[in-house]
Amino acid sequence: MPRINIGALHLNYQEEGQGTAFLFIPGLMGILDAWDFQVAYFKKQYRCIRFDHRGTGDSDKPQDAYSTRLIAEDAVHLLDALGIEKAHVAGASTGGCVLQNLAIDHPGRLLSCTFTNTWTKADEYITRVQTSRMRIAETYGPEEYIKFSSVWTCGPNQFRYDWDKIQAIEARQKKTIAPVEVLLGRLRMTLEHDRLAELHKITRPSLVIGTEDDTTVPGYFAKDLHAAIKGSRLHMIREGGHYSYRRHADEYNGVVEAFLSSLG
């Protein structure tokens, strides 16, 4: 996969398909592989772009400088470097927080927003989940952090029925994982993210997708986000955990395709 200079650093990215641009932003683990089942579907009609966050995968891993706003700026610079003026954008989990920043600060670059299993502002539940992940990383190191994160994000049904998918994504995570200090900085940024008071400013066509049994980001956040974004659409997936868009890719892709098709 190629790396591209976006000014402040180099990002690892992948581009497939032709047509209108569709940018996919991964969650906290930050690697572009998370979107495998969406890109395989949408590349038939769209120019699909995805990237490893700063601090993850094969992108640069600065010691500090982590926030959802910085990653949003990275996304804008990536679009600039690829000569893309506007794109449909989907963001999952932390990627959905990044997308909130894009939609508020750079609305002119977006054709639409698809928020997936994301939150508005960390509550006590999110704080406890992320703090536990920090302690695992600090105490037991990066590999145990990956294993612990998979338990939270994939849920028991994926371990039982989609073990091959978990192994595939963990393999790249283990190969490219950042030092603990970077992991901690990225976890802290999830607790610091807060554009709650500005969500009403989002005017681009928006689809909010949540999952009822998500134990990482509870489904009530999807309903909160939907209520905050005027005119947004809401779809709740019944089962699948935080990675429901991987476990139930057919349902997810169908809902997103119908949303995009309705925009004309």
C-alpha positions as CSV (number, residue, x, y, z in Angstrom):
1,M,0.0,0.0,0.0
2,P,1.3,3.5,-0.8
3,R,2.3,6.2,1.6
4,I,1.5,9.8,0.7
5,N,3.0,13.1,2.1
6,I,0.2,15.3,3.4
7,G,2.5,18.0,4.8
8,A,3.0,17.3,8.5
9,L,3.5,13.6,8.0
10,H,3.1,10.6,5.7
11,L,-0.2,8.6,5.7
12,N,-0.6,5.0,4.5
13,Y,-3.6,4.8,2.3
14,Q,-5.4,2.6,-0.3
15,E,-7.5,3.7,-3.2
16,E,-9.8,1.4,-5.3
17,G,-12.6,1.9,-7.8
18,Q,-13.7,4.8,-9.9
19,G,-16.4,7.4,-9.7
20,T,-17.5,9.8,-7.0
21,A,-15.0,9.8,-4.0
22,F,-16.0,7.9,-0.9
23,L,-13.7,8.2,2.1
24,F,-13.7,5.7,4.9
25,I,-12.3,6.6,8.3
26,P,-11.5,3.8,10.7
27,G,-11.9,3.7,14.4
28,L,-9.5,3.8,17.3
29,M,-7.4,0.9,16.2
30,G,-6.9,3.1,13.2
31,I,-6.1,0.7,10.4
32,L,-7.7,0.8,7.0
33,D,-8.4,-3.0,7.0
34,A,-11.4,-2.4,9.2
35,W,-13.3,-1.3,6.0
36,D,-12.5,-4.4,3.9
37,F,-16.1,-5.5,3.4
38,Q,-17.4,-2.0,2.6
39,V,-14.7,-1.2,0.0
40,A,-15.1,-4.5,-1.7
41,Y,-18.8,-3.6,-2.2
42,F,-18.7,0.2,-2.9
43,K,-15.6,0.2,-5.2
44,K,-17.9,-1.1,-8.0
45,Q,-19.5,2.4,-8.1
46,Y,-17.3,4.8,-6.1
47,R,-13.7,5.8,-5.8
48,C,-13.0,4.4,-2.4
49,I,-10.2,5.8,-0.3
50,R,-9.2,4.7,3.2
51,F,-6.2,5.3,5.4
52,D,-4.3,4.3,8.5
53,H,-4.6,7.1,11.1
54,R,-1.5,8.9,12.3
55,G,-0.1,6.7,15.0
56,T,-1.4,3.4,13.5
57,G,-0.6,0.9,10.7
58,D,2.0,2.0,8.3
59,S,1.4,5.8,8.7
60,D,3.8,7.9,10.7
61,K,3.7,7.6,14.4
62,P,4.6,10.9,16.1
63,Q,5.2,10.7,19.9
64,D,2.4,13.1,20.6
65,A,0.0,15.3,18.7
66,Y,-3.2,13.2,18.8
67,S,-6.7,14.5,18.7
68,T,-9.8,13.8,16.6
69,R,-9.4,17.3,15.1
70,L,-5.9,16.6,14.0
71,I,-7.0,13.4,12.3
72,A,-9.8,15.4,10.6
73,E,-7.2,17.8,9.3
74,D,-5.2,14.8,8.0
75,A,-8.2,13.6,6.1
76,V,-8.6,17.0,4.5
77,H,-5.0,17.1,3.5
78,L,-5.3,13.6,2.1
79,L,-8.2,14.7,-0.1
80,D,-6.1,17.7,-1.2
81,A,-3.1,15.5,-2.0
82,L,-5.4,13.2,-4.1
83,G,-7.0,16.1,-5.9
84,I,-10.5,15.4,-4.4
85,E,-12.7,18.4,-3.8
86,K,-15.7,16.6,-2.2
87,A,-16.4,13.1,-1.0
88,H,-19.0,11.0,0.7
89,V,-17.4,10.1,4.1
90,A,-18.1,7.3,6.5
91,G,-16.5,7.1,9.9
92,A,-16.7,4.3,12.5
93,S,-16.3,4.8,16.2
94,T,-13.4,7.2,16.7
95,G,-13.6,7.8,12.9
96,G,-17.2,9.0,13.5
97,C,-15.8,11.6,16.0
98,V,-13.3,12.6,13.3
99,L,-16.2,12.9,10.9
100,Q,-18.1,15.2,13.3
101,N,-15.1,17.6,13.1
102,L,-15.1,17.4,9.3
103,A,-18.8,18.1,9.1
104,I,-18.6,21.1,11.5
105,D,-15.3,22.6,10.3
106,H,-15.1,21.6,6.6
107,P,-18.7,21.1,5.4
108,G,-17.8,22.1,1.9
109,R,-15.6,19.1,1.5
110,L,-18.4,16.6,2.2
111,L,-21.2,15.2,0.0
112,S,-22.7,13.2,2.9
113,C,-21.9,11.8,6.3
114,T,-22.3,8.2,7.6
115,F,-21.7,8.0,11.3
116,T,-21.2,4.4,12.5
117,N,-21.2,3.2,16.1
118,T,-19.8,6.5,17.4
119,W,-20.4,8.8,20.3
120,T,-21.0,12.5,21.0
121,K,-19.0,13.1,24.2
122,A,-17.5,10.5,26.6
123,D,-19.8,9.7,29.5
124,E,-18.9,7.6,32.5
125,Y,-19.4,4.3,30.6
126,I,-17.1,5.3,27.7
127,T,-14.6,6.7,30.2
128,R,-14.4,3.4,32.1
129,V,-14.0,1.4,28.9
130,Q,-11.2,3.6,27.6
131,T,-9.5,3.9,31.0
132,S,-9.5,0.1,31.2
133,R,-7.9,-0.1,27.8
134,M,-5.2,2.3,28.9
135,R,-4.4,0.2,31.9
136,I,-4.1,-2.9,29.9
137,A,-1.7,-1.2,27.5
138,E,0.4,0.2,30.3
139,T,0.5,-3.0,32.3
140,Y,0.6,-5.7,29.7
141,G,1.8,-4.1,26.5
142,P,0.6,-3.6,23.0
143,E,-0.3,-7.3,22.1
144,E,-2.5,-7.7,25.1
145,Y,-4.1,-4.4,24.3
146,I,-5.0,-5.7,20.9
147,K,-6.5,-8.9,22.3
148,F,-8.5,-6.9,25.0
149,S,-9.7,-4.5,22.4
150,S,-11.0,-7.3,20.2
151,V,-13.1,-8.6,23.0
152,W,-14.8,-5.2,23.4
153,T,-15.1,-4.4,19.7
154,C,-16.0,-7.8,18.2
155,G,-18.2,-9.3,20.8
156,P,-18.8,-13.0,21.5
157,N,-20.7,-13.8,18.3
158,Q,-17.8,-12.7,16.1
159,F,-15.4,-14.8,18.2
160,R,-17.7,-17.8,17.6
161,Y,-18.8,-17.3,14.0
162,D,-16.2,-14.9,12.5
163,W,-12.9,-15.9,14.1
164,D,-11.2,-15.8,10.7
165,K,-12.1,-12.1,10.4
166,I,-10.8,-11.3,13.8
167,Q,-7.5,-13.1,13.2
168,A,-7.0,-11.3,9.9
169,I,-7.4,-7.8,11.4
170,E,-5.4,-8.7,14.5
171,A,-2.5,-9.9,12.3
172,R,-2.0,-6.5,10.8
173,Q,-2.6,-4.7,14.1
174,K,0.1,-6.8,15.8
175,K,2.5,-6.2,12.9
176,T,2.1,-2.4,12.9
177,I,1.1,-1.5,16.5
178,A,2.6,1.7,17.9
179,P,4.5,2.1,21.1
180,V,2.5,2.2,24.3
181,E,3.0,6.0,24.7
182,V,1.3,6.5,21.3
183,L,-1.5,4.1,22.2
184,L,-2.2,6.1,25.4
185,G,-2.2,9.4,23.5
186,R,-4.8,8.0,21.1
187,L,-6.9,6.7,23.9
188,R,-6.8,10.1,25.7
189,M,-8.0,11.8,22.5
190,T,-11.2,9.8,22.6
191,L,-11.9,11.1,26.1
192,E,-11.1,14.6,25.1
193,H,-13.4,14.7,22.0
194,D,-16.3,17.0,22.5
195,R,-18.2,18.8,19.7
196,L,-21.5,18.1,21.4
197,A,-22.6,21.8,21.6
198,E,-21.9,22.2,17.9
199,L,-23.6,19.1,16.4
200,H,-26.6,21.2,15.4
201,K,-24.2,22.9,12.9
202,I,-24.0,19.7,10.8
203,T,-26.0,20.4,7.6
204,R,-24.7,17.8,5.2
205,P,-27.0,14.8,4.5
206,S,-26.3,12.4,7.4
207,L,-27.0,8.8,8.2
208,V,-26.4,7.5,11.7
209,I,-26.0,3.8,12.3
210,G,-25.8,2.2,15.7
211,T,-25.9,-1.3,17.1
212,E,-28.1,-2.4,20.0
213,D,-25.6,-4.8,21.6
214,D,-22.5,-2.6,21.1
215,T,-20.6,-2.9,24.4
216,T,-17.9,-0.4,23.4
217,V,-20.1,2.5,22.3
218,P,-23.7,1.8,23.5
219,G,-26.4,2.2,20.9
220,Y,-28.0,5.1,22.8
221,F,-25.2,7.4,21.4
222,A,-26.5,6.8,17.9
223,K,-29.9,8.0,19.0
224,D,-28.4,11.0,20.7
225,L,-26.4,11.9,17.5
226,H,-29.5,11.4,15.4
227,A,-31.5,13.8,17.6
228,A,-28.7,16.4,17.5
229,I,-28.3,16.4,13.7
230,K,-31.4,17.9,12.1
231,G,-32.7,15.9,9.2
232,S,-30.4,12.9,9.8
233,R,-31.6,9.3,9.3
234,L,-31.2,6.6,11.9
235,H,-30.7,2.8,11.4
236,M,-30.1,0.5,14.3
237,I,-28.5,-2.9,13.7
238,R,-29.8,-5.5,16.2
239,E,-26.7,-7.5,16.8
240,G,-23.0,-7.5,15.9
241,G,-21.1,-5.5,18.5
242,H,-18.9,-2.6,17.8
243,Y,-17.7,-4.1,14.5
244,S,-21.3,-4.8,13.3
245,Y,-20.5,-3.3,9.9
246,R,-18.0,-6.2,9.5
247,R,-20.2,-8.9,11.0
248,H,-23.3,-7.8,9.1
249,A,-21.7,-6.2,6.1
250,D,-24.7,-7.0,3.8
251,E,-27.1,-5.1,6.0
252,Y,-24.8,-2.2,6.6
253,N,-23.8,-1.8,2.9
254,G,-27.4,-2.0,1.8
255,V,-28.5,0.7,4.2
256,V,-25.7,3.0,3.2
257,E,-26.3,2.3,-0.5
258,A,-30.0,3.2,-0.2
259,F,-29.0,6.4,1.7
260,L,-26.5,7.5,-1.0
261,S,-28.9,6.6,-3.8
262,S,-31.6,8.8,-2.2
263,L,-29.4,11.8,-2.5
264,G,-29.7,11.9,-6.3
